[in-house]
């Protein structure tokens, strides 16, 4: 097409759009004055225009314009003026924010939405690879390539959120960005109970972007979600689906149950772990963590840690390297069949208090430990009988170490929690003021000592 004709058609199209714009802009500004983001303004504007344009512009004139104007030529012309706008016209409004009015590009609203979210967020998704140490026959350490996953840049200072299992027991962590640059990252915080970790890099490449944390508490089953990650090493792959379930308790690789997981049918595969699950606004509402599989492969059931959990734990991970949680000062032993029969216990499920320090918070609350004279050996463990048997902490019934961790997962030092227990046949309740969880518990977790 001749360049002069292109410009003439572009001017005619612009005049048409401006006629719609002049009539609608006051309504659009009024309707969107309280909306929080430019994305919402754009979405509302497009809806208003679609609803009202046919009533404002004579239908015959609209049909004539659609028939006679080569919209691809118009868009090509405007691309020269607005190189970042590949599919939309840019019309400035008085207060300086751009209002985008979509032309008929042949894309459905859902396709346009997917494209927008991907364009705005994919550069903030990183590929994480690791290095582990192996040993020769002579016990000499040899570095080897480890596993990998995905992550999301959540802060312009270089903080990246991912899964703990992605970086578990590794020697080094490497982060590859959208532009191909690869740097070593530092693991600055881990939360085993929620399978989350935070990495830090010294500097982000320009135009990397940040993914904001959304509100997972507002999710409903049926909401649309998008996942971006690096499945099988295919970097920044986009998949889409819906929220299939909420509040799922899922047992992780370390045998600890993660509460309130988001279930989705968006395709999540090896390499997606740690990547973002996004809502329609491009906000991170979950950290993709695991999938339910069969021998035939993925069955379309994936799980993500909700963003509300991330919001709660990430500040502690950045500041302290771990989450500051409450703790009860005791040594407990989960009951098992042989112990119940040997000690002739009245209770078959619970945590037996084996030892208790005199000045511990549990002792101050009136709980009783085992009798040093009633010692039994079970494997490598020494168990002292005669102590109270804990059956419930807060709202959680406890019979294992993972139950104990779950019951205290959302607590903080200084908080008071109710404990139900049996002393002989008598059921009792006490309130315990929690202390800060000692570092040894985190170390034992990382070594698997607290697994059931």
Order of alpha helices (4+ residues) and beta strands (2+ residues): alpha-alpha-alpha-alpha-beta-beta-alpha-beta-beta-beta-alpha-beta-beta-beta-beta-beta-beta-beta-beta-beta-alpha-beta-beta-alpha-beta-alpha-beta-beta-beta-beta-alpha-beta-beta-beta-alpha
